[in-house]
Amino acid sequence: MKTVGYAAHDSEKPLEPYHFERRALRDEDVSIEILYCGVCHSDLHTAENDWGWTQYPVVPGHEIVGRVLEVGSGVTKYKVGDNVAVGCMVDSCLSCDQCHNGEEQFCREGMVGTYSGQDRISGELTQGGYSKHIVVREEFVLSVPEGLDLAKCAPILCAGITTYSPLRTWNVGPGSRVGVIGLGGLGHMAIKIAAAMGAHVTAISRSDKKKQQVLSYGAKDLLVSSDEDAMQAHANQFDVIINTIPVKHDFTPYIPLLDIDGTQVLVGQVGELEETNSVPLLMGRRRVAGSLIGGIAQTQEILDFCALHNILPEVEMIKMDQINDAFDKLKQGDMASRFVIDMSSLEV
């Protein structure tokens, strides 16, 4: 299938139109017309090779919402016209213990990323959702529940599952005390989801300028991390803290906020962190953990959860040719919403 997208060709140049071919439909494949694609910080990191593993050219985008165009002969779950979604991965071995446990993101043979990955059969580079079409094996296609706004739900496929998965892993529910550090694309979703789970949620930020916003998302309060007195007053007050800061930083000041056996989960930064100190960990049997997206079943679960609780990301719609401006704004930080590309704006 011939299609068109926007690609990065090296780390120094802006994204530009790119004509390429999607693979021919295999028996287990679903061909999808992409309607909307969210813009993730990982897209920017990959385009600029911040992590050192980008293979060019790369078409970013792993928050994909679309409509089924065609299905392979072995497909049973989807039919032409269905509203579907694709998240951060498009394949795995499906036979190891982690895949059998519904944790395909931890596949022993390595999951295949939606972009800048390697197709398990052909070896060709995978290309993502900044394009008109995509072909994905059935097991990695998700159903969009009725009631979810197609134009707004795309960020659930990354920002949603990335924050939902650790909340589920650490058994957040009614009565849980949850802190959320960082109030951007990941952080605002963490607040909405944790609040819907029944937790008492406190947003944690360097200033109080977003207080009214976070209260509208379901947080009960905002803790200003630059206020030493306030930080001391909140010592031992949280069971779980979701840390969404996407750059190198020091997570140590947040550890004393955890109660005994509390956990701070890192979901934002990929790479180096500042030097830390073990004392606050030892003195409270506290933990710092990481979490990577979630499995396919859990990703379907968060889509269904958001439909049930009427949770939608805060989004700003853009056209495809505005992507480089959007990347510039991401670099500046301090965004409390997620960009979503209306793919009808991309000319074939």
ChimeraX attribute file (.defattr): number of C-alpha atoms within 10 A of each C-alpha:
attribute: neighborCount
match mode: 1-to-1
recipient: residues
	/A:1	12
	/A:2	12
	/A:3	14
	/A:4	19
	/A:5	25
	/A:6	25
	/A:7	23
	/A:8	24
	/A:9	18
	/A:10	16
	/A:11	17
	/A:12	10
	/A:13	12
	/A:14	16
	/A:15	23
	/A:16	15
	/A:17	18
	/A:18	17
	/A:19	12
	/A:20	13
	/A:21	12
	/A:22	16
	/A:23	17
	/A:24	12
	/A:25	17
	/A:26	16
	/A:27	13
	/A:28	15
	/A:29	22
	/A:30	29
	/A:31	25
	/A:32	27
	/A:33	22
	/A:34	24
	/A:35	24
	/A:36	30
	/A:37	34
	/A:38	30
	/A:39	30
	/A:40	22
	/A:41	17
	/A:42	19
	/A:43	20
	/A:44	21
	/A:45	18
	/A:46	22
	/A:47	27
	/A:48	18
	/A:49	17
	/A:50	14
	/A:51	12
	/A:52	9
	/A:53	10
	/A:54	19
	/A:55	18
	/A:56	16
	/A:57	18
	/A:58	26
	/A:59	29
	/A:60	29
	/A:61	26
	/A:62	29
	/A:63	28
	/A:64	35
	/A:65	29
	/A:66	27
	/A:67	20
	/A:68	21
	/A:69	17
	/A:70	18
	/A:71	24
	/A:72	18
	/A:73	12
	/A:74	12
	/A:75	17
	/A:76	10
	/A:77	13
	/A:78	18
	/A:79	15
	/A:80	13
	/A:81	13
	/A:82	15
	/A:83	20
	/A:84	22
	/A:85	29
	/A:86	31
	/A:87	29
	/A:88	25
	/A:89	24
	/A:90	25
	/A:91	24
	/A:92	23
	/A:93	16
	/A:94	18
	/A:95	13
	/A:96	15
	/A:97	13
	/A:98	17
	/A:99	20
	/A:100	12
	/A:101	14
	/A:102	16
	/A:103	21
	/A:104	29
	/A:105	21
	/A:106	19
	/A:107	22
	/A:108	15
	/A:109	14
	/A:110	14
	/A:111	23
	/A:112	22
	/A:113	21
	/A:114	28
	/A:115	24
	/A:116	22
	/A:117	23
	/A:118	18
	/A:119	20
	/A:120	15
	/A:121	6
	/A:122	8
	/A:123	9
	/A:124	12
	/A:125	20
	/A:126	24
	/A:127	27
	/A:128	32
	/A:129	30
	/A:130	32
	/A:131	32
	/A:132	24
	/A:133	24
	/A:134	26
	/A:135	26
	/A:136	22
	/A:137	18
	/A:138	21
	/A:139	17
	/A:140	22
	/A:141	24
	/A:142	23
	/A:143	17
	/A:144	23
	/A:145	17
	/A:146	11
	/A:147	11
	/A:148	18
	/A:149	14
	/A:150	18
	/A:151	18
	/A:152	22
	/A:153	27
	/A:154	34
	/A:155	31
	/A:156	27
	/A:157	26
	/A:158	26
	/A:159	28
	/A:160	30
	/A:161	29
	/A:162	23
	/A:163	32
	/A:164	28
	/A:165	20
	/A:166	25
	/A:167	22
	/A:168	13
	/A:169	9
	/A:170	14
	/A:171	12
	/A:172	21
	/A:173	17
	/A:174	13
	/A:175	12
	/A:176	19
	/A:177	21
	/A:178	27
	/A:179	31
	/A:180	29
	/A:181	28
	/A:182	23
	/A:183	24
	/A:184	21
	/A:185	25
	/A:186	33
	/A:187	28
	/A:188	29
	/A:189	28
	/A:190	33
	/A:191	31
	/A:192	24
	/A:193	26
	/A:194	26
	/A:195	22
	/A:196	20
	/A:197	20
	/A:198	15
	/A:199	22
	/A:200	22
	/A:201	29
	/A:202	24
	/A:203	30
	/A:204	26
	/A:205	18
	/A:206	14
	/A:207	13
	/A:208	16
	/A:209	11
	/A:210	14
	/A:211	18
	/A:212	12
	/A:213	13
	/A:214	24
	/A:215	17
	/A:216	11
	/A:217	21
	/A:218	21
	/A:219	25
	/A:220	16
	/A:221	17
	/A:222	23
	/A:223	21
	/A:224	18
	/A:225	19
	/A:226	13
	/A:227	11
	/A:228	11
	/A:229	10
	/A:230	12
	/A:231	17
	/A:232	12
	/A:233	11
	/A:234	16
	/A:235	14
	/A:236	16
	/A:237	17
	/A:238	24
	/A:239	21
	/A:240	27
	/A:241	27
	/A:242	28
	/A:243	27
	/A:244	24
	/A:245	21
	/A:246	18
	/A:247	12
	/A:248	13
	/A:249	13
	/A:250	13
	/A:251	18
	/A:252	18
	/A:253	13
	/A:254	19
	/A:255	24
	/A:256	22
	/A:257	25
	/A:258	27
	/A:259	19
	/A:260	18
	/A:261	14
	/A:262	24
	/A:263	24
	/A:264	27
	/A:265	21
	/A:266	22
	/A:267	22
	/A:268	25
	/A:269	16
	/A:270	16
	/A:271	10
	/A:272	9
	/A:273	12
	/A:274	10
	/A:275	9
	/A:276	12
	/A:277	13
	/A:278	10
	/A:279	13
	/A:280	18
	/A:281	19
	/A:282	11
	/A:283	10
	/A:284	16
	/A:285	14
	/A:286	21
	/A:287	17
	/A:288	16
	/A:289	12
	/A:290	15
	/A:291	15
	/A:292	17
	/A:293	25
	/A:294	27
	/A:295	24
	/A:296	24
	/A:297	15
	/A:298	17
	/A:299	26
	/A:300	21
	/A:301	16
	/A:302	23
	/A:303	24
	/A:304	19
	/A:305	17
	/A:306	22
	/A:307	18
	/A:308	14
	/A:309	12
	/A:310	12
	/A:311	22
	/A:312	20
	/A:313	23
	/A:314	18
	/A:315	20
	/A:316	13
	/A:317	16
	/A:318	19
	/A:319	15
	/A:320	23
	/A:321	16
	/A:322	12
	/A:323	20
	/A:324	15
	/A:325	11
	/A:326	20
	/A:327	21
	/A:328	11
	/A:329	13
	/A:330	18
	/A:331	12
	/A:332	8
	/A:333	12
	/A:334	12
	/A:335	15
	/A:336	19
	/A:337	18
	/A:338	25
	/A:339	26
	/A:340	27
	/A:341	32
	/A:342	18
	/A:343	23
	/A:344	14
	/A:345	14
	/A:346	17
	/A:347	12
	/A:348	12
